[in-house]
Amino acid sequence: MNKTKRPEDSLTIMNELVLPNDTNTLNNLMGGRLLHWMDIAAAISAQKHCNRIVVTASVDNVSFKQPIKLGDVITIEAKVTRSFNTSVEVRLDVWAQNIPSGTKVKSNEAYYTFVAVDQSGRTIPVPELKPETTEELELFAGALRRRQLRLVLAGKMQPDDAVELKALFAKS
């Protein structure tokens, strides 16, 4: 049976140097390249948790808060926030650092969802996640609402069935 794991067990930190081939004509990192790197970091994190092959199921809204420049070093931190039956949610935080100037800014954050599969591509159960810190507990609790929103937007859940999500908008 699957053993319970801690969020820290899935922590993945990935660094990339923004090179000319990664940028647009304004010398800013192309968004698609960043999404690609984020997908890799998140997949590694999910695989660490599941000890299985995982496939990307969804990517939440990704907003780019700061442009990332040619020569910046990108740090992507990924960690599983919650596991469900056969899927896991991974939170990513992206930082851009200009080493010569000594500046470091948060570029964006996002949530990716992965499904664990066997060698035939069939979904398989994943280990439970046991959050430990206050932040991990908050992310764990919010993951159910984020999951319901994903399912409603994908047409896989009726809005009236999204009880946790509806509770955010209910008048007290």
C-alpha positions in Angstrom: 0.0 0.0 0.0 1.1 3.6 -0.5 2.8 5.2 2.5 2.0 8.7 3.6 4.5 11.4 2.6 5.3 14.9 3.7 5.2 17.9 1.3 9.0 18.4 1.9 9.6 14.9 0.4 8.6 16.3 -3.0 10.5 19.6 -2.8 12.2 20.2 -6.2 14.4 23.3 -6.9 15.4 23.8 -10.5 17.7 26.5 -11.8 18.0 27.8 -15.4 20.1 30.5 -17.0 18.2 32.6 -19.5 20.2 32.4 -22.8 19.6 34.3 -26.1 17.7 31.3 -27.5 15.2 31.5 -24.6 14.2 35.2 -25.3 12.0 37.2 -27.5 13.0 40.3 -29.5 12.9 42.4 -26.3 15.4 40.1 -24.6 12.7 38.9 -22.2 12.2 35.2 -21.5 9.5 33.7 -23.7 6.5 32.7 -21.6 6.3 29.3 -23.3 9.9 28.5 -22.3 9.1 29.3 -18.7 6.0 27.2 -18.8 8.1 24.3 -20.2 10.6 24.6 -17.4 7.8 24.8 -14.8 6.2 21.7 -16.2 9.5 19.8 -15.8 10.0 21.0 -12.2 6.4 20.2 -11.3 6.6 16.7 -12.9 9.8 15.9 -10.9 8.1 17.0 -7.7 5.0 14.9 -8.5 7.1 11.9 -9.4 9.0 12.2 -6.1 5.7 12.0 -4.3 4.1 9.3 -6.4 7.2 7.2 -7.2 5.5 6.7 -10.5 5.3 8.1 -14.0 3.0 11.2 -14.0 1.3 13.1 -16.8 0.2 16.7 -16.7 -3.5 17.0 -16.3 -4.0 20.8 -15.9 -2.1 24.1 -15.4 -3.9 26.8 -13.5 -3.9 30.4 -14.6 -0.3 31.7 -14.8 0.3 35.4 -14.7 3.6 36.9 -15.4 4.2 39.6 -12.8 7.7 40.7 -13.8 9.6 40.3 -17.1 12.6 38.0 -16.9 15.6 39.3 -18.7 18.4 37.7 -20.8 21.1 36.6 -18.4 18.8 36.2 -15.4 18.9 33.0 -13.4 15.5 31.4 -12.9 14.8 29.4 -9.7 11.7 27.3 -9.8 10.6 25.8 -6.5 7.9 23.0 -6.7 6.2 21.1 -3.9 3.1 18.8 -3.7 0.3 20.6 -1.8 -2.3 17.8 -1.8 -2.9 14.3 -3.2 -6.2 13.0 -4.3 -7.0 9.4 -5.4 -4.8 9.3 -8.5 -3.6 12.9 -8.8 -1.5 15.4 -7.0 -1.5 19.2 -7.0 1.9 20.9 -7.2 2.6 24.5 -6.3 5.4 26.4 -8.1 7.1 29.6 -7.2 9.3 31.2 -9.8 12.1 33.7 -8.9 14.3 35.7 -11.3 17.7 36.7 -10.1 20.1 39.1 -11.7 23.4 38.0 -10.2 25.6 41.0 -11.2 23.1 43.5 -9.7 22.2 41.3 -6.7 18.4 41.6 -7.3 15.9 38.8 -6.9 12.2 39.1 -7.7 9.3 36.8 -7.7 8.1 36.3 -11.3 5.1 34.2 -10.7 3.4 31.2 -9.1 1.1 28.5 -10.4 -0.5 25.2 -9.6 -0.1 22.2 -11.9 -2.0 18.9 -11.5 -0.6 15.5 -12.4 -2.1 12.1 -12.7 0.0 9.0 -11.8 -0.1 6.2 -14.4 1.3 2.8 -14.8 3.3 1.5 -17.8 0.1 1.0 -19.8 -1.1 4.6 -19.1 -3.8 3.5 -16.6 -4.3 5.7 -13.6 -3.1 4.4 -10.3 -3.5 5.4 -6.6 -1.0 7.9 -5.1 0.3 8.2 -1.6 -1.5 10.4 0.9 0.0 13.7 1.8 0.5 14.8 5.4 1.0 18.6 5.7 3.0 19.7 8.7 3.6 23.5 8.7 1.0 26.2 8.9 1.6 27.1 5.3 1.4 23.5 4.1 -1.9 23.1 6.0 -3.3 26.3 4.3 -2.2 25.1 0.9 -3.7 21.6 1.6 -7.1 23.1 2.6 -7.1 25.4 -0.5 -6.3 22.6 -2.8 -9.8 21.1 -2.6 -11.3 24.5 -3.7 -8.8 24.8 -6.5 -9.6 21.3 -7.6 -13.3 21.9 -7.7 -12.8 25.1 -9.7 -10.6 23.2 -12.2 -13.3 20.5 -12.5 -16.1 23.1 -13.0 -14.1 25.0 -15.6 -13.4 21.7 -17.5 -17.0 20.7 -17.4 -16.3 17.7 -15.3 -18.3 18.9 -12.2 -21.5 20.8 -12.0 -21.1 24.2 -10.2 -23.8 23.2 -7.6 -21.7 20.2 -6.7 -18.6 22.3 -5.9 -19.5 22.6 -2.2 -16.1 23.8 -0.9 -15.9 26.4 -3.7 -19.5 27.6 -3.1 -18.7 28.1 0.6 -16.3 30.9 -0.4 -19.2 32.9 -1.8 -22.0 32.0 0.7 -23.3 34.8 2.8 -22.8 34.2 6.5 
